[in-house]
């Protein structure tokens, strides 16, 4: 087979270039510490590396969302905790107001203190986050959620939405609570029904908050206990206000004795006057603001008469019951925020584990085995040197050297 001088040069140069290319690629791998510099180095490994990098980036984005959600829920929890502290202070005021040693002027001072607590609650309810958005306005985060009207009643202006953030594939957590659900929808009374005196009672009768003795018997109707006094003997009738019927009549009254009505039990103490009445109605929703306003109004009650003293005591009993409901309600919202924070901690730990796994897999695919690479580099240097020297020898051959 004939080999021309041109072929000798072409093959020699081609061999040297291949060896130089191989050596250069190995040198680049050693310098970068990566086995795959371009997809052609390992097409399958490069594809796996891209997929793993994308998965890791998704985990990183969820991690950023988790951090944002933690900050938001922590602020919600903090503000709700402060609201709970204010309500606890208001409860202390209500308990203090029940001290018989206090007079009307003393209770007026307590009312002023309670009014300050109401303004503090309003300020907390209108808290903004670090981005200037209102915490408790739902989706309408630029709208101030709470404001007092000319009469002092506080209304909610946000919407019913609940802002959420996706913190894991298919898992979204609330990062804010709308003020309607958090502060405006507190059950009145004991949570099942509310016991209260009718305005205008003239006697000294005071009704308890009551308890539910048989939930299955609660029909949802409103009832009235109407008292009658004849010849010094006190009796009461039980009326179903919803249906307009008399449930029972002429029941003997004993101060402090239990009165059972349709699965509800209350106690009336003192001496109700003829015509005095008390209502038992299903619990309705009441805002924490209205609960404090009712207490303020109660603290302004003029005492000194049997009816005035009873009105004050009934008002304080109702206020304490409603404040306890408000505290439980706010605590339940805080508990939901706390559960969210706990879940976020769990998700954050899981994300850290997944990130570590992705890093380990990516390292196995991409990172260079330095021992192998240095061995290959030394071998490729020898091969390149041999190729260069052999080409120099072959290219230097000539027939004239043998003449």
N, C-alpha and C positions, 0 to 999 in steps of 0.2 A: 504494500500500500504506500502510495506516495504522499508525503506531507510537505507542503510548500513552506517556504520561509514565513509567509504571511500567516499561515495556519499556526505555525509554532509560536509566533508573537501573540496571535489572538488567544490561543489556548493558555499561554503563559499569563498574559494579562488578566484573562477571565478568572483563572485560578487564584491569582493574587487578590483580585477584587473580592471574590467570594470569601476568602480567608479574612480579609480586612473588614468586610461587612459583618461577618460572624464575630470577630474580635471586638469591633466597635459596639455591636449590640450587647455583648457580654459586659463590656466596660460601662455602658450606660446603665445596665441593670445593677452593677455593683455600686455605681455612683448614686443611683436613686433608691436602691434597696428594694425595688419592685421587680417582680418576675415578668409582669405583663406591662409593657410600655405602649404597645399598640394592639388592637384586636388580632392582628395577624400572628402575634406571638403565641396566643392560645385562644382561638375563637370561642370554644365552649366555656373556658374559664372567664373570658371577657364578658360573655353574656350573663353568666352567673353573677359576676361582680357587679354589673349594672343593675340587675334585679335586686340584689342584696342592698346596694347603695340606696336604691329607691325606697325599699322597705325601711331602711334605717332613717331616711329623711322623713318618712311618714311618722315614725315613732318620735322623731325629734319635734315634729310639728305638734303632735299630740302632747308631748312634754311641755311645749310652750303654752298650749291651751290649758294644761293642768296647772301650771304656775299662775296663769291669769285667773283661773277659776279659784285657786287657793286664796289669792289676794282678795278677790271679790267676796268670797264666802267668809273669810276672816273679818273683813270690814262689816259685813252684815251681822255676823255673830257679835262683834264688839258693840255695834249700835243697839242691837236687840238686848244685849246684856245691860247696857246703860238705861234703856227703856224699862227693863225689869227692875233695875235699882231705883228708878224714880217712882215706879208703881209701889215698890216696897216702902218707900218713904211716905207715899200718900197713904198707904195702909196704916203705917205707924201714926200718922195724923188722925186717921179715923178712930183708931183705938184710944188715942189720947183724948179725943173729943168726948168719949164715953165716960170720962172721969166725972163723977157727980160733984166734985169740988170745983169744977170750972163753971164760970158764969157765961152769959151771952157775949160779953166783951172778949173774954178769953177765946171763945170759939170763933169770934170774928177775926181775931189775929190768926188762928189756925186756917180760916178760910182764905185769908190773904196769902198765907204760905202755900196753900193748895193751889191758888191761882198762879203763883210763880212756878209750881211744879207742872201745871198744865202748859204754860208757855215753854217750859223746858222740854216737855214731851213733843210739842209742836216743832220745836227746833230740831230735835233728834229725828223726828219723822221726815223732815225735809233735808236730811243729810245728803251731800253729794259725794261721789267717789273721786278718785284722783284725776279722772278725765272731765270732771265737771258735770257728770250725769247724776240725776237724782236716783238714790238707791231704791226707793219704794214707789216708783211711778209706773211700773210695768214696762211695756214697750215704749211708752211716751216719756222717754228718759230726759227729755229737755223741758218737760212740763212740771212745774212745782206741784207735788201731789196733794198737799194739805194747805188749807187756808181757812181762816175764821170769817164768817159773814158778820153783818152789822149787829146781829143778836148774840154773837159769840159762839154760835154753833160751828163746828169744824167739819168741812166737807172734803171728800176725796175727788181730785180732778184727774188722776191718772187713768190708765185702762186696766183691764183684767189680765193682761198678758204676763208671762213669766219668762224673763230672759234666760236662755240656756246656752251652753257651750259644749261642742262635741269634744269629749276627752278620751275617747277610745272608739274603735270601729263599731258603729251602731249604738253608742252610749252617749247620751247627752245629759248633763247635770244642770240644775238651776243655779244661776250665779247671782240672782237677785229675787226678791219677793215683792209682789205688788202690795201696796199699802192696804188695799181693800181686804185681801185675805189675811194679812198680817195684823192689822190694827182695827179694822172696822167691823169684823164679823165675829165678835166674841159673844158667846151664849150668855144670856142674862140669867139671874137667879142661880139655882144650883146646877144648871146645865140641862135639866130636863123640864123643870117648871119654875116659875117665879111666884113667890107669895108676897103680897103687898096689901097695905091698908087702903081703903077707899078714901079719897079726899073728903074732908069734912067730918071724920069720926070725932066724937065728942068724949069718948071714954078713955081709959088708960090701957086698953088692950094692945099688946105687942105680939106680933106673929113671928115665928121662927122661919129660917130659910127652908126647912123641910127636907125630907128625903124620899126616895122612891122605894117603896116596899115590894112592889110587884110590877116590873116593866110591862108584862103582858097585859095588864089591865089599863094602861095609859091609853085613852082613846083619842087624845089630842084636843079634847073639848076644854073650854074654860069654865071654872066653877066659882061660886060665891058662897062664903059663909056669912049668913045674915043673923045678927044677934037680936034677941028680944028679952026684955026685962019686965016681968009682971009680978007684982007683989014681992019684990026682992029676990025672986028666983030668975036666974039667967038661963036661957036656952038658945039654941041656934038651929037654923035651917040650912040645908045644903041644896043649892040651886045649880042646875046645869045651864049656864048662861047661853051656851051655843045652841042648845035645843029648846031653851025656854021652859024647861020642866023642873019640877021639884023632886030631888032625889030622896030627901028625908026631911022631916020637920019635927020640931019640939025636942031636939036632942039636948040632954042635960049637959050643962057646961061646968067644967071644973078647971080652974086656972092651972095652966102648965100640963094638963092631960093631953095625950095624943089624940089627934083627930084624923081618921082615915077616910080618904076620898079617892075612889077609882085608882088604886095603886099608889097614891100619894099619902104621905103622913106629915102633918104639921102640928105645932103646939101653939096655943094662944094663952098668954099669961096676962094677969092684970084683971081689970074690971071693965069690959066693954059696956058702953051705954046702949040703950035701946036704939035700934036703927043702925048701929055701927056694922060695917061689912069689911070683909077681907076677900081678895081675889086669889085664885090659883089658876094661872094661865100658862100654856106651853111657853117654854123659853124662846125668846126672839133674839135677833142679832143686835148687838149694841157696840159702839166703838169704845175704845179705851178712853177717848177724850170725853165722851158723854158720861162715862162712869165717874170721871173726876169732876165734871161739871155738876152732876147730881150730888156729889159729896159737898161741893162748895155751897150749893143751894141748901142742903140739909144743915150745914154749919151756921147758916143764917137764921135758923128756926128760933123764934122767940119762945122761951120757956117760962116757967113760973105757974103754969096751969096744968091740970091733969092731961088735957088734950095736947098741949104744947110739948110736955115731957114725953108723952107717948109717940108723938109725931117725930121728935128728935131720935128717940130710940129705934123706932121702925126705920127711919131714914139711915141711921148709922148701920143697923143690921143689914139692910139691903145693900148699902155701899160696900161693906166688908165682903159680902157674898159676891158682888159683882167684881170687886177688885181681885179677889181670889181667882175668879174665872179668867180675868184678864191676865193675871200672872201665869196661870196654867197655859193659857193660849199662847202667850209670848214664849214661854218655855218650850212649848211643843214646836214652834217655828224654829227656835234656836237648836232644838234637838235634831230637826231636819237638816239644818245647816251643818251641825256637828257630824251627822252621819255622812253628809256629802264630803266634808273634809277628811273623814276617815277613809272613805272610798278613794278619794284623790291620792291619799298617802299610799294606799295599796296599789293603785294604778301606777303611781310614780315609781314604786319599787319594781313592779313588773316591767315597766319600760326600761329601767336601768339594767335589769337582767337581760331583756331582749337586745338592748344595744350592745351589751358585752358579748352576747352570742353572735350577733352580726359582725362585730369587730373581729372576733376570733375566726369566724368563717372567712371573712374578707382577707384576714392576714394569711390564712392557710392557702387561699387561692392566689393572692397577689404578692405576698412578701417573698423575698429571695432567700434561698438556702445559700448562705455565704460560703460555706465549705465547698459545696458543689460548684458554685459559680467561680470561686478562685481556682479550683482545680481545672475547670473548663478553660478559664482565661489563660492559665499557664500552658495548657495543651494547645490552645489555639495560637498562642504566641510562637510555640515551636513549629506548628504547622505553617504559619505565615512565613517564618524565617526560612523554613525548608523550601517553601514555594518560591520565595524570592531568590534563594541561592541556586535552586535547580534551574530556574528560568535564566539566571545569569550564565550558568554553565552551558545550557542548551543553546541560548542565543549567541554564545561565543564560538560555537562549532563552525568550522569552515574547511572546505577541501584543500584550500591553499596551505593549511597547516600540515597536510600530509604529503605535499609535493616536495 
